[in-house]
Amino acid sequence: MNKMKLALLVAGSLVAGASTSAFAEGQGTVTFTGKLITETCEIVGDKDQTVALDAVSIKTLDASGKEGGFKAFNITVKCPAQANPAEFNEVGIHFEPVGSTTPWDPATGNLKNNTQGGAENVQVKIYNTNDGVQSHAKIGDVSKWLPGSTGEHTFNYAGGYYASGATTAGDVSAKVMYTLVYK
């Protein structure tokens, strides 16, 4: 009986050692570089916003790729006078997903509906609307860079519904965190 336990312990140790060495070699590395700066812009007004989207019929969103119910919102930043040389030339907004374990769809760049038992096959899409041109503000990307010069700068956006398939009726909610970034 003791010989059997000893044999199992030895065999287990050999397997554990073999699997550890398989993980130790790796396939490559990722190196992160960055920069922290002293002078940064600040959000003007309420940094936390709620955009109440109007109700839209599921007939409007009856197939993948259909959109509707967009509502405008904006984020204004105030940038300080910078030392010479300037630490940054432009400021941008980076939308980061928050709210559940998979709050966004990497295939579309949109926020998923976080409402338990809510509408199905619907996402929230954000558009950058600066300069009178709509461009998709994908979650995880910086959608627009504005000059980081002294003063106030406004980022204009619109959020609305995006069908990832034929939608069903129900509540929709999504939440996104944003961070000011500089270059």
N, C-alpha and C positions, 0 to 999 in steps of 0.2 A: 504494500500500500504506500509506504513512504517512498519507494523507488518510483512509483507512478507519479506522485506529487512532484518529486524532484525532476523527473523527465518533463512534465508539463511546464514547470517553472523555467527550465533551461530552454525549451522550445519557445515559450512565450517571450523570453528575453531576446532570443535570436531574431524573432519576427519584429519585435519592437525596435531593435537596433537596426535592422534592415530598412524598415519603413522610415526611421528618422534620417538615415543617410540619403534616402531617396528625396526627402523634402529639403535637405540641406544644400543641395547643389543649385537649385533654381534655374531659371531660364534667362534671367536678365535682372535689371534694376530700374527703379524709377527715382530720379533725383528731383527734389523740389527746391526752387529758388524763388526769392521774392524780395520785397523791400517794405519796410515800415517807414512812414513819413510823419513829420511833426505837425504840419499845417494841413488841416482837412476842412472840407465843406460841411455844413450843417443842414439838416432838414428844416425848412421853414413851415411853421404851422404844425398841425397834428400829423405825427409820423405814422400813426395807425389809422387806416381808413376802412370804411365799409362801402362797397359799391352794390347797391340794391338793383339787381337786374330785373327788368320787367318780365312778366309771364309770357311765354311763347308757346304756341300750339305744337304738339308733337308732329302734326302734319308738315310744319315748316322744317322740322329736323327728322325727316323720315328715311334718310339714307346717309351713309358715311360721307363726310366732307362738307355737309351742309352747315350753314352758320346762321345765327340770328341773335337779336336782342342785345346788341352792343351798347354799352354806356360809357361815356367819357369819364376819365379821372386824371389827375395830374399830381406830380411830386415836384415841389420847388426846393432848390438848394441854394444856400448862400455861401459863397466862397470868400475867404479872407484874402487880404493883400499878402502876397508871398515874398519871402526873402529873395534876393538875387544871388544865384540863379534860382529860378522857380523849381520847386520839388515835383510839380506835375503840370501838364499842359491841358489835360482834359479830365473830365469827371464823367462817370457812367453809373448806371444802375444795373446790378446783377440780381436777377430774381432767383431765389433759392427755394425749393419745395419744402413744405412743412405740413404736418397734420396727420399723417398715417405712415404705415411702413412703405407703401408705394403710392405716394401722393401725386405723381406725375407720370405721363406716358412718354418715355424717351423717343418713341417712334414719331409722335406728333409734336412734342415739346409743349404740350398743354397740361393743365392741372386736371386731375381726375376728380369726379364727384365724391366727396367724403361723407355724404349723408347716408347713414345706415338705413337700408330699406327705401332709399330715395329713387329718383329717376335713373334709368339705366341707359347706357351707351351715350352718355353726354359728358362733355368735358368743358372746362372754361379756358378760352383762348384769349391771350392778351396781344393787342396790336400796339406798336409804337406809332403815334400819329404826328410826330414832329415834322415840320417842313411841309405839311399838307399831303404827305405820302404815307400810306399805311404799309408797315412791314411787321411781320410776325415777331413778337418779343418772346422767343422761346425760353422756357424755364431752363436755367443753367447757363445761359449765354448773357453777354452784355448787349442789349438791343440797340443802344444809341449812346454815342459819346458827344458831350457838349463842351464848349470851351471852359476851362477851369479858371478863367480870369476873375478878378475881383468883382463881386456883385451877385445878384440873383439870376438863376437859370432854371427854367421850367421844362420838365420832361412831361410830354403829353401822351396819354395812353387811352385805350378803350378795351374793355373786357366784355366778353359775351359767350354765348353758347356755341359749342362745336359738337356735331354728331359724329360719334365713332362707329355708328351703325344706326338701325332704326331705333329711335328713342322710345322710352315708356314714360308715362306721366309720373310726377313725384317731385320732391324737393331737391334742390341743388345747392351745394355749398362747397367752396374751395378756399384755401388760405395759402398765401405765399409770403415769404419773408424776403426783404430786399436789403442789399448792402451797397453803400457807395464805394466805388472802386476808382482808381486813378491811373493815368499813364502820362 
